[in-house]
Amino acid sequence: MFRLASMLYSIIASAMAGAGVIAVLSAGYVSLTPILAAAAAGAVLAVPVSYLVARKLTGS
């Protein structure tokens, strides 16, 4: 399941980080620090999400 979760992570992390960056930019923050923080938060939050998705897909 770790292999599936790591493959899903690459997709889910980029989607969540991109959504965070879009949210920050649409809120009017255009400096580097909020953009990097949103991208990092998306990447960190994608770890449990990818694990949960992999668990649902495998049925365990």
C-alpha positions as CSV (number, residue, x, y, z in Angstrom):
1,M,0.0,0.0,0.0
2,F,3.0,2.3,0.6
3,R,3.8,2.1,-3.1
4,L,0.3,3.1,-4.2
5,A,0.2,5.9,-1.6
6,S,3.5,7.3,-2.9
7,M,2.2,7.3,-6.5
8,L,-1.0,8.9,-5.4
9,Y,1.0,11.5,-3.4
10,S,2.7,12.9,-6.5
11,I,-0.7,13.6,-8.0
12,I,-2.5,14.7,-4.8
13,A,0.3,16.9,-3.5
14,S,0.6,18.8,-6.7
15,A,-3.2,19.4,-6.8
16,M,-3.4,20.5,-3.2
17,A,-0.3,22.7,-3.4
18,G,-1.7,24.3,-6.6
19,A,-5.0,24.9,-5.0
20,G,-3.3,26.5,-2.1
21,V,-1.2,28.8,-4.3
22,I,-4.3,29.8,-6.3
23,A,-6.2,30.6,-3.1
24,V,-3.3,32.7,-1.8
25,L,-2.9,34.6,-5.1
26,S,-6.7,35.2,-5.4
27,A,-6.6,36.6,-1.8
28,G,-4.2,39.2,-3.0
29,Y,-0.9,37.9,-1.5
30,V,1.7,38.2,-4.2
31,S,4.9,38.0,-2.2
32,L,7.1,34.9,-2.1
33,T,6.5,33.9,1.5
34,P,2.7,33.2,1.4
35,I,3.0,31.4,-1.9
36,L,5.7,29.1,-0.6
37,A,3.8,28.6,2.7
38,A,0.7,27.6,0.8
39,A,2.6,25.2,-1.5
40,A,4.3,23.6,1.5
41,A,1.1,23.3,3.5
42,G,-0.5,21.6,0.5
43,A,2.4,19.2,0.2
44,V,2.3,18.3,3.9
45,L,-1.5,17.9,4.0
46,A,-1.3,15.6,1.0
47,V,0.5,12.9,3.0
48,P,-2.4,11.8,5.1
49,V,-4.8,12.3,2.2
50,S,-2.8,10.1,-0.1
51,Y,-2.7,7.4,2.6
52,L,-6.4,7.6,3.2
53,V,-7.1,7.4,-0.6
54,A,-4.7,4.4,-0.9
55,R,-6.4,2.7,2.0
56,K,-9.9,3.2,0.4
57,L,-8.7,1.9,-2.9
58,T,-7.1,-1.2,-1.5
59,G,-10.0,-1.9,0.8
60,S,-7.9,-2.4,3.9
